[in-house]
Amino acid sequence: MVPRRELLTPVQRFQLFAFPEDKSELIRLATLLAEDFAFVRQHRGGHNRLGIAVLMIYLRFPGRVLGPTEKPHAPIIGIVLPNRESHRRRGSCTLRATRPVANICRNR
């Protein structure tokens, strides 16, 4: 088998897949729609729902999944939790950033 040739340097790869530093752009990329929440609610347990929401964001941008030892970009978690809180107020999902992760997004 022919070895794979690396086309990008590690720095170029990081720049390609890095989330933007601009908060407004990051919020735009991490905002979930009502249809997204409907999909997220299909998964049991708060930790699964939070993981699915983060995974959906990573699949949209930068178009990849997290590696097995990779931690999510911390600002993404900070955006997803309040984002889902606003849907709770509309009755579609309950979530409070101050609650333990296991209590995330119960249906009412």
MIZA-732910 format. One line per field, with one value per residue (C-alpha): residue in three letters; residue number from 1; x, y, z. Coordinates in Angstrom, 2 decimals. Example, Ala and Ser with C-alpha at 12.3 -4.5 7.8 and 13.67 -1.06 7.14 Angstrom:
2
residu	c(ALA; SER)
num	c(1; 2)
east	c(12.30; 13.67)
north	c(-4.50; -1.06)
up	c(7.80; 7.14)
END
This chain:
108
residu	c(MET; VAL; PRO; ARG; ARG; GLU; LEU; LEU; THR; PRO; VAL; GLN; ARG; PHE; GLN; LEU; PHE; ALA; PHE; PRO; GLU; ASP; LYS; SER; GLU; LEU; ILE; ARG; LEU; ALA; THR; LEU; LEU; ALA; GLU; ASP; PHE; ALA; PHE; VAL; ARG; GLN; HIS; ARG; GLY; GLY; HIS; ASN; ARG; LEU; GLY; ILE; ALA; VAL; LEU; MET; ILE; TYR; LEU; ARG; PHE; PRO; GLY; ARG; VAL; LEU; GLY; PRO; THR; GLU; LYS; PRO; HIS; ALA; PRO; ILE; ILE; GLY; ILE; VAL; LEU; PRO; ASN; ARG; GLU; SER; HIS; ARG; ARG; ARG; GLY; SER; CYS; THR; LEU; ARG; ALA; THR; ARG; PRO; VAL; ALA; ASN; ILE; CYS; ARG; ASN; ARG)
num	c(1; 2; 3; 4; 5; 6; 7; 8; 9; 10; 11; 12; 13; 14; 15; 16; 17; 18; 19; 20; 21; 22; 23; 24; 25; 26; 27; 28; 29; 30; 31; 32; 33; 34; 35; 36; 37; 38; 39; 40; 41; 42; 43; 44; 45; 46; 47; 48; 49; 50; 51; 52; 53; 54; 55; 56; 57; 58; 59; 60; 61; 62; 63; 64; 65; 66; 67; 68; 69; 70; 71; 72; 73; 74; 75; 76; 77; 78; 79; 80; 81; 82; 83; 84; 85; 86; 87; 88; 89; 90; 91; 92; 93; 94; 95; 96; 97; 98; 99; 100; 101; 102; 103; 104; 105; 106; 107; 108)
east	c(0.00; 1.26; 1.71; -0.52; 1.11; 0.50; -0.68; -0.98; 1.49; 0.25; -0.06; -2.11; -4.35; -4.92; -5.80; -8.21; -10.12; -9.89; -13.03; -13.05; -11.91; -14.70; -17.50; -20.33; -19.06; -18.69; -22.26; -23.50; -21.75; -22.93; -26.60; -28.97; -32.42; -35.69; -35.24; -31.80; -33.30; -35.92; -33.11; -31.12; -34.15; -34.25; -31.09; -31.38; -29.69; -28.42; -24.81; -25.81; -27.91; -25.13; -22.67; -24.99; -25.47; -21.71; -21.14; -23.71; -21.83; -18.50; -19.97; -21.25; -18.06; -15.28; -16.79; -15.24; -15.80; -13.81; -10.97; -11.29; -9.03; -9.93; -11.96; -14.56; -13.67; -14.68; -16.51; -18.74; -20.00; -20.58; -22.66; -24.64; -25.84; -27.40; -28.65; -30.60; -31.82; -33.67; -35.48; -36.43; -38.29; -40.32; -41.18; -39.16; -36.31; -35.17; -31.61; -29.88; -26.16; -26.00; -27.50; -25.32; -24.76; -26.86; -29.99; -29.62; -32.59; -35.47; -38.74; -41.71)
north	c(0.00; 3.44; 5.75; 8.81; 12.05; 14.98; 17.99; 20.40; 21.23; 20.90; 24.70; 24.84; 22.02; 23.85; 27.07; 25.23; 23.47; 26.09; 27.82; 31.58; 33.92; 36.42; 35.76; 36.80; 34.41; 31.64; 32.20; 32.06; 28.73; 27.25; 28.29; 25.34; 25.44; 24.00; 21.01; 20.43; 20.38; 17.88; 15.60; 16.19; 15.32; 11.84; 10.91; 9.72; 11.45; 14.98; 14.10; 12.38; 15.36; 17.82; 15.58; 15.28; 19.07; 19.65; 16.94; 18.57; 21.87; 20.18; 18.38; 21.66; 23.54; 22.65; 19.49; 16.84; 14.90; 15.17; 12.70; 10.15; 12.15; 15.61; 17.98; 20.30; 23.93; 25.48; 28.51; 26.11; 24.56; 28.04; 28.93; 25.68; 25.76; 29.26; 28.62; 25.61; 27.58; 29.96; 26.98; 25.83; 29.06; 28.33; 24.88; 22.66; 21.74; 22.33; 23.19; 25.35; 25.88; 25.70; 22.19; 19.08; 17.78; 14.68; 16.86; 18.56; 18.82; 16.86; 16.95; 18.48)
up	c(0.00; -0.90; 2.11; 2.25; 1.30; 3.61; 1.60; 4.51; 7.22; 10.82; 11.00; 7.79; 9.02; 12.32; 10.49; 8.20; 10.99; 13.76; 14.91; 14.31; 17.08; 16.35; 18.87; 16.53; 13.84; 16.40; 17.60; 14.01; 13.49; 16.79; 16.68; 16.53; 14.92; 16.23; 13.89; 15.41; 18.91; 17.77; 16.63; 19.84; 22.01; 20.46; 22.38; 25.95; 28.84; 29.15; 28.49; 25.23; 24.17; 24.86; 23.00; 20.00; 19.89; 19.97; 17.38; 15.06; 15.32; 14.56; 11.56; 10.12; 10.80; 10.44; 8.87; 11.04; 14.25; 17.43; 17.90; 20.71; 23.05; 21.75; 23.91; 22.37; 21.83; 25.20; 23.72; 21.75; 25.00; 26.41; 23.36; 23.16; 26.78; 26.72; 23.16; 24.38; 27.42; 25.10; 23.56; 27.06; 27.63; 24.50; 25.87; 23.56; 25.86; 29.43; 30.18; 32.70; 32.48; 36.29; 36.42; 36.30; 32.80; 33.57; 33.85; 30.48; 28.16; 29.66; 27.78; 29.54)
END
